[in-house]
Amino acid sequence: MPLNLQANFHDPERRRLRDYSAGDDFYELLIESHRDLDEARSAKLNARLILLLANHIGDLSVLREAVERAREEV
């Protein structure tokens, strides 16, 4: 399975008028999850979230490509 770089956010419980609405909702959720956390706890949250999502994806080739692409921008 190749890494999907197209917008792929969806919420099966809500019908959306725009493709990116669910992505906006995720961004808001992500920002809100960091509210009131100090830098160390925020980093721990990010690390835990990355590991949970990586486990959900499970495909090492997809994860490898995602890490490589993310590192290109750093």
C-alpha positions, 0 to 999 in steps of 0.5 A: 500500500503506498503512502496516501498524500491526498486529503483522506479525512472523513467522519462517517457520522457527519455529512460534509459540504467540503472535503477538508472539513473533517481535516479541519476538525482533526486539526482543532482536536489536535491543537485542543489536546495540547492545551495546558500541557507544558513542552515536555508533556506536549512532546510525550503526547505527540510521541504517543500519538505517533506510535498509536497511529503507526501501529494502526497503519502497520505497514512498515513500507508506508511508515518508512515513506512517511518518515522520509517525506516528513524529514524532507521538510525539516 
